[in-house]
């Protein structure tokens, strides 16, 4: 595997671990928590991550990103096992794509709207979208009265 993709894979594994840790820590009764009437509940946010990852892996496979095209495929936002399974399915798709990619991830292109992004940029954007949501979830946890996982604190101590 290309060294840049290996670095991405290590970073993604950590990012996704933090998402799984949050999902495991999240009280089932709080899946429907939303900090504001116009904000998505936590369960929907997590379901949306599976849809985002599906759209991005589809883009890597087809060289064209269709924003808003991917759905969550029957994932129930009020069921932690369904949410976790959906994330695992997309992680496996991403793993297979990364292992099978041949080429330079800084040179291979994906159409994103009216621009051409490198494969590496597309992967980094996907990871960025997940990290942004994790930041939102830390505020939601505070407002909903539950703790974020210990791993979220441990990573801060390591950096």
C-alpha positions in Angstrom: 0.0 0.0 0.0 1.2 3.5 -0.7 2.8 5.1 2.4 0.3 8.1 2.3 -2.6 5.6 2.3 -1.0 3.7 5.2 -0.8 6.9 7.2 -4.4 7.7 6.3 -5.5 4.2 7.4 -3.8 4.6 10.8 -5.3 8.0 11.3 -8.8 6.8 10.2 -8.6 3.8 12.5 -8.0 6.1 15.4 -10.8 8.5 14.3 -13.3 5.7 13.9 -12.2 4.1 17.2 -13.2 7.3 18.9 -16.6 7.2 17.1 -17.1 3.5 18.3 -16.0 4.5 21.8 -18.6 7.3 21.8 -21.3 5.0 20.5 -20.6 2.4 23.2 -20.6 5.1 25.9 -23.8 6.7 24.6 -26.8 5.8 26.8 -29.5 4.3 24.5 -32.0 6.7 25.9 -29.8 9.6 24.6 -29.8 8.4 20.9 -32.7 10.8 20.3 -31.0 13.8 22.1 -30.6 16.9 20.1 -29.2 20.2 21.5 -31.6 22.2 19.4 -34.9 21.6 17.6 -33.2 22.2 14.3 -30.2 20.0 15.0 -30.1 16.3 14.3 -30.4 13.8 17.2 -27.2 11.9 18.1 -28.5 8.6 16.5 -29.2 10.4 13.2 -25.7 12.0 13.3 -24.1 8.6 13.7 -26.3 7.1 11.0 -25.3 10.0 8.7 -21.6 9.1 9.2 -22.3 5.7 7.7 -24.0 7.4 4.8 -21.1 9.8 4.3 -18.6 7.0 4.3 -20.7 5.1 1.8 -20.8 8.2 -0.5 -17.0 8.7 -0.2 -16.1 5.0 -0.8 -18.6 5.0 -3.8 -16.7 8.1 -5.0 -13.4 6.4 -4.7 -14.7 3.4 -6.7 -16.4 5.5 -9.4 -14.1 8.6 -9.4 -17.2 10.8 -8.9 -18.6 12.1 -5.6 -22.4 12.5 -5.6 -23.1 14.7 -2.6 -26.3 13.9 -0.9 -26.8 10.7 -3.0 -25.9 8.1 -0.3 -28.6 7.0 2.1 -28.1 5.0 5.3 -29.6 1.9 3.8 -32.2 0.9 6.3 -30.1 1.8 9.4 -32.2 2.6 12.4 -31.0 5.7 14.2 -32.5 4.5 17.5 -30.7 1.1 17.6 -27.0 1.1 18.7 -26.3 -2.3 17.2 -27.7 -1.2 13.8 -25.6 1.9 13.9 -22.5 0.0 14.8 -23.1 -2.6 12.1 -23.6 0.1 9.4 -20.2 1.7 10.4 -18.5 -1.7 10.3 -19.9 -2.4 6.8 -18.5 0.8 5.5 -15.2 0.3 7.3 -14.8 -3.0 5.5 -15.6 -1.5 2.2 -13.0 1.2 2.8 -10.4 -1.3 3.9 -10.9 -3.4 0.7 -10.6 -0.3 -1.4 -7.4 0.9 0.3 -5.8 -2.5 -0.1 -6.8 -2.8 -3.7 -5.8 0.8 -4.8 -2.9 0.9 -7.2 -1.5 4.3 -8.1 -0.5 7.6 -6.6 -3.2 8.9 -4.2 -2.0 12.4 -4.7 -2.3 12.2 -8.5 -5.4 10.0 -9.0 -8.5 12.2 -9.2 -12.1 12.2 -8.1 -14.7 14.6 -9.5 -16.2 16.6 -6.7 -18.8 19.0 -8.1 -16.9 21.2 -10.5 -13.4 20.4 -9.2 -11.1 17.4 -9.3 -9.7 16.3 -6.0 -7.0 13.8 -5.3 -7.9 10.5 -3.8 -5.9 11.6 -0.7 -7.9 14.9 -0.4 -11.2 12.9 -0.6 -10.1 10.6 2.1 -9.0 13.5 4.3 -12.3 15.3 3.8 -14.2 12.2 4.9 -12.1 11.9 8.0 -12.5 15.7 8.7 -16.3 15.4 8.5 -16.2 12.6 11.2 -13.9 14.6 13.4 -16.1 17.7 13.2 -19.1 15.6 14.3 -17.1 14.2 17.2 -16.5 17.8 18.4 -20.3 18.4 18.3 -20.9 15.2 20.2 -18.7 16.3 23.1 -20.9 19.3 23.6 -24.1 17.1 23.3 -22.7 14.8 25.9 -22.2 17.7 28.3 -25.7 19.1 27.6 -27.3 15.6 27.9 -25.5 14.8 31.1 -23.2 11.9 30.2 -19.5 11.6 29.9 -17.5 11.2 26.7 -15.4 8.0 26.6 -12.1 7.9 28.5 -10.3 7.4 25.2 -11.3 11.0 24.2 -9.3 12.3 27.1 -6.4 9.8 26.7 -5.8 11.0 23.1 -5.4 14.5 24.4 -2.8 13.4 26.9 -0.9 11.6 24.2 -0.6 14.7 21.9 
